[in-house]
């Protein structure tokens, strides 16, 4: 790609990165919303997570159709449709606060999930394409991921500011400013995308790929990569999910508080710090993405992640360390928390998971040519792993009588081992005989 092309593509790149951040802003809003609704409507814990679950299920339902839509309509029209659906979804969630209806909120979360799936389907292949694939394409995805993490962290900070009296006393109306901000973001993005020239594939290329006998599933390295995305999202979500539950379990008293402190608050701080580590990792990945291959990055991340997870599983739980954590309370954004060394090790797994999405996507679509758009839709279906692997982990905890939190991390170990296999062997394109132009 020439320097002229890079200059011409600067605005589309900025727009795609902006959309990457939007995905995280809206998706991560579902978690604090779930906690608010759980207390406001006095529903069980599992019902408080239904908003997040609705987002993931929307990926499973919409992922493949999203790829077909992208192939048929192109990047710009698909993005505009996604933004319009997102506006409707967030609008329904806002309406649930006015109506005081838990069911209306879930409907809004599901509709918003459709939007997030469509946006992800557009953003990832577009950034990879604008970067010309290879290391540069991976670097752009890592930069987009950095803004994605930044937006997700901003939601946590803003929620804490808007709910000064604590989550137990919060009402949906407390976070209306966030809902209105999301609506404004969607409206602004729609205008920007509508006025922006987005490079598209040639129509002939789109038609030929829709009518020939091959598909993304004809490529072995893509199939392994799609499985890798399923595993990765499950690992990314499962690590902090079970960690949070383990630390705040009152029967185990892992934090050795003896009833003298808030285990829930500390657990939340530690979990938020995991997501902060993902932000740091993605910034580092963006900085070195043009010099380090996606394969090398995924190998290192998988190996280090395995070491950290295994060390956390077998380290004595009575060894306590002071961990700098993201607290966002009256005393400031950051502070120290006395936690088991196992928790500290698991927090740093966030540095590893941070760069995996871009690496897997980059390797899986390498050499797919005209099949890339449909491949992106299949990827979005596999994002549902974020709702399935954590469920498996929690099932293991239940099977062990509610004490096998660390034992459940064998699911994470197996997942990371698979990602290492993919980086070393599974990512090789052995189907180069298939025409992709």
Secondary structure, 3 states (H helix, E strand, C coil): CCHHHHHHCHHHHHHHHHHHHHHHHHHHHHHHHHHHHHHHCCCCHHHHCHHHHHHHHHHHHHHHHHHHHHHHHCHHHHHHHHHHHHHHHHHHHHHHHHHCCHHHHHHHHHHHHHHHHHHHHHHHHHHHHHCCCHHHHHHHHHHHHHHHHHHHHHHHHHHHHHCCCCHHHCCHHHHHHHHHHHHHHHHHHHHHHHHCCCCCCCHHHHHHHHHCCCCHHHCHHHHHHHHHHHHHHHHHHHHHHHHHHHHHCCCCCCCCCCCCCCHHHHHHHHHHHHHHHHHHHHHHHHHHCCCCCHHHHHHHHHHHHHHHHHHHHHCCCCCEEEEEEEEEECCEEEEEEEEEHHHHHHHCHHHHHCCHHHHHHHHHHCCCHHHHHHHHHHHHHHCCHHHHHHHHHHHHHHHCCCCCCCHHHHHHHHHHHHHHHHHHHHCCCCCCCCCCC
